[in-house]
Amino acid sequence: MLVVAGIGTGRPWEDRFIDLRVEDAAEPLPELRRLLRIKRAYLTAGAADDLEEKGDLAGAVEKLREAISIAPEMVELGVMAGVTMASAGDVDGGCVLIAEAIRKNGRWLEMLRRLVVVDLLSAEVATAIETRLAAATRPQ
């Protein structure tokens, strides 16, 4: 499935909205539906990025929640939403989403640390997240 702009800009990477292929799928139509749903979730996450860049963290969180509802199996969307929520001040709410991702794959914790190194997450927010996650996993 290829969807392109009606009028080209001369920049094919911007003119190509959707480019999905299912040549090798045993059931191509269900696979195409799945891929299109995931693409829509990532487009919605991209809209969240745009809002975050403009300083609208609340709007970004809402868009990320929408992306999660479109493709709940995409763990990275939960991490993105959790980081944005924590950065917006809802560290507890963000930790719920991040902890769920870490339960599925512990390497997400290392990814959080790397976000700090590349200035995509403040050290203070990362420390708050790690502290809450450690407290949540401590035996009672």
Salt bridges, closest charged atoms under 4 A:
GLU14 OE1 - ARG11 NE 2.81
ASP19 OD2 - ARG16 NH1 2.70
ASP19 OD1 - ARG21 NH2 3.44
GLU31 OE2 - ARG34 NH2 2.83
GLU66 OE1 - LYS63 NZ 3.42
GLU73 OE2 - ARG37 NH2 2.89
ASP92 OD1 - ARG132 NE 2.53
GLU100 OE2 - LYS104 NZ 3.65
GLU110 OE1 - ARG113 NH1 3.76
GLU110 OE2 - ARG114 NE 3.13
GLU130 OE1 - ARG113 NH2 2.96
